[in-house]
Amino acid sequence: MIVVAAGRKYIDIDAYASMIAYRELLRVTTDKEALAISTPKINQTVPPMLRSLKYALDKPVDTEKAKFVLLDVSNPDFFDVFVDPKRIIEVIDHHPGYEEYWRQNKAVKSQIEVIGAVCTQIYERFIEADKADLLDQELCKLLIAGILDNTINLRSKITTERDKKAYTELKKLGGLTDDFGREYFRACESEQIKDLKTAIIDDMKIEWVSLLLPEAIGQIILFNRDRITEELLNEVFANFDKWMINIISLEDGRSYLYCDSKETQSGLEKLFDTKSSHENLVVLNDFILRKEILKRAIEFNNIEYDRV
């Protein structure tokens, strides 16, 4: 049995969609039973319009004798709790840092590269296997959502030509239009605004990366940032002395970096070579994803970091 798995903290749409799609591909390209299993919570980037599709994750089973494929994660410290590192056969990830670690493990096939979404990598696996015919409309919807979410509608700087090509071809295969992307982002926001506090907490990254950044870094994508209030942020980060949140506003195409103090703001200003006229806020004139912020901080400090 092959079990497709991901990280242990939460599952976003890129992990969710790629796990399901790769499971479907493995079922027809190997002689093994293939399952897609995850134990952490699925966050609001997977709205009801996608959870109601015929494709879903499998229920947990005994994995004592299973082989594992890891998607959207390559740092062993963050693997789902049931994964035995000794029985991993493949790792596919788009976060840099552990390329050499897995390259040295000759028993594991690895593909770790900087690209917009793991869903793009999985789409390419279907093409390489000459199995594009398996990509029905519902699988296309899942993979497209993963690509759009992880590249902010193909507008973030990490978007590659491969991401754009995958999106275009998946639209054709699924008989979809750009309207699906707009519908997807609206559906995500509808879920998020029901409980913005939980939405932010469920997508929180807590890990030290750089002296320029706080340990707790939140992120949320909304059409209108005005839904995020100072009172809400104080509730979300009540247990953290140092924090920041990247509020990505689709309405005006900017990232709003709110933070706890002038000290944190100073670090952000240094990182982005800017001077803010606001208090505890740095406004960037373009979208930026949290993983891009972390990567920038790593490069700024000339240190290696394993997961962004």
SULWO-V377775 format. One record per residue. RES is the residue in one letter. SS is DSSP state (alpha for helix, beta for strand, coil for the rest). D_FIRST is the distance of its C-alpha to the first C-alpha in whole Angstrom. Layout:
res={RES,RES}
ss={SS,SS}
d_first={D_FIRST,D_FIRST}
This chain:
res={M,I,V,V,A,A,G,R,K,Y,I,D,I,D,A,Y,A,S,M,I,A,Y,R,E,L,L,R,V,T,T,D,K,E,A,L,A,I,S,T,P,K,I,N,Q,T,V,P,P,M,L,R,S,L,K,Y,A,L,D,K,P,V,D,T,E,K,A,K,F,V,L,L,D,V,S,N,P,D,F,F,D,V,F,V,D,P,K,R,I,I,E,V,I,D,H,H,P,G,Y,E,E,Y,W,R,Q,N,K,A,V,K,S,Q,I,E,V,I,G,A,V,C,T,Q,I,Y,E,R,F,I,E,A,D,K,A,D,L,L,D,Q,E,L,C,K,L,L,I,A,G,I,L,D,N,T,I,N,L,R,S,K,I,T,T,E,R,D,K,K,A,Y,T,E,L,K,K,L,G,G,L,T,D,D,F,G,R,E,Y,F,R,A,C,E,S,E,Q,I,K,D,L,K,T,A,I,I,D,D,M,K,I,E,W,V,S,L,L,L,P,E,A,I,G,Q,I,I,L,F,N,R,D,R,I,T,E,E,L,L,N,E,V,F,A,N,F,D,K,W,M,I,N,I,I,S,L,E,D,G,R,S,Y,L,Y,C,D,S,K,E,T,Q,S,G,L,E,K,L,F,D,T,K,S,S,H,E,N,L,V,V,L,N,D,F,I,L,R,K,E,I,L,K,R,A,I,E,F,N,N,I,E,Y,D,R,V}
ss={coil,beta,beta,beta,beta,coil,beta,coil,coil,beta,beta,coil,alpha,alpha,alpha,alpha,alpha,alpha,alpha,alpha,alpha,alpha,alpha,alpha,alpha,alpha,alpha,alpha,alpha,coil,coil,coil,coil,beta,beta,beta,coil,coil,coil,coil,beta,beta,coil,coil,coil,coil,coil,alpha,alpha,alpha,alpha,coil,coil,coil,coil,coil,coil,coil,coil,coil,coil,coil,coil,coil,coil,coil,beta,beta,beta,beta,beta,coil,coil,coil,coil,alpha,alpha,alpha,beta,coil,coil,coil,coil,coil,alpha,alpha,alpha,beta,beta,beta,beta,beta,beta,coil,coil,coil,coil,coil,alpha,alpha,alpha,alpha,alpha,coil,coil,coil,coil,coil,beta,beta,beta,beta,coil,coil,coil,coil,coil,alpha,alpha,alpha,alpha,alpha,alpha,alpha,alpha,alpha,alpha,alpha,coil,coil,coil,alpha,alpha,alpha,coil,coil,alpha,alpha,alpha,alpha,alpha,alpha,alpha,alpha,alpha,alpha,alpha,alpha,alpha,alpha,coil,coil,coil,coil,coil,coil,coil,coil,coil,coil,alpha,alpha,alpha,alpha,alpha,alpha,alpha,alpha,alpha,alpha,alpha,alpha,alpha,alpha,coil,coil,coil,coil,alpha,alpha,alpha,alpha,alpha,alpha,alpha,alpha,alpha,alpha,alpha,alpha,alpha,alpha,coil,coil,coil,alpha,alpha,alpha,alpha,alpha,alpha,coil,coil,coil,beta,beta,coil,coil,coil,coil,coil,coil,coil,coil,coil,beta,beta,beta,beta,beta,beta,beta,coil,coil,alpha,alpha,alpha,coil,coil,alpha,alpha,alpha,alpha,alpha,alpha,alpha,coil,coil,coil,coil,coil,coil,beta,beta,beta,beta,beta,beta,beta,coil,coil,coil,coil,beta,beta,beta,beta,beta,beta,coil,coil,alpha,alpha,alpha,alpha,alpha,alpha,alpha,alpha,alpha,alpha,coil,coil,coil,coil,coil,coil,coil,coil,coil,beta,beta,beta,beta,coil,coil,coil,coil,coil,alpha,alpha,alpha,alpha,alpha,alpha,alpha,alpha,alpha,alpha,alpha,alpha,coil,coil,coil,coil,coil,coil,coil}
d_first={0,4,7,10,13,16,19,21,24,24,22,24,24,23,20,19,20,18,15,15,17,14,11,14,14,11,10,13,13,10,9,5,5,6,8,11,12,15,18,21,24,24,27,30,29,27,29,29,30,26,25,26,24,22,19,18,15,13,14,13,11,10,8,10,7,5,6,9,11,14,17,20,20,21,23,21,23,22,18,17,18,14,13,14,15,15,11,12,12,14,16,18,21,25,27,28,29,26,26,27,25,22,24,25,21,21,17,16,17,19,21,24,27,29,29,30,26,22,23,25,22,20,22,23,20,20,24,23,20,23,21,24,24,21,23,25,27,25,22,25,27,24,24,28,28,26,28,31,31,30,33,35,36,35,39,37,38,35,34,34,35,31,30,33,32,29,31,33,31,29,32,33,29,29,33,34,37,38,38,35,35,38,36,33,35,38,35,34,37,38,35,36,40,39,38,39,39,35,34,35,34,31,31,33,32,33,34,37,37,41,44,45,42,41,38,38,37,36,36,37,37,40,43,45,45,48,46,45,48,49,49,45,44,46,44,41,42,44,42,42,45,44,42,42,40,40,41,40,43,42,46,47,45,45,43,45,44,46,46,48,51,53,51,48,50,51,48,47,50,50,46,47,51,52,55,54,57,55,55,51,50,49,49,47,48,45,41,39,36,35,33,36,38,36,36,40,40,38,40,43,43,42,39,35,33,29,28,30}
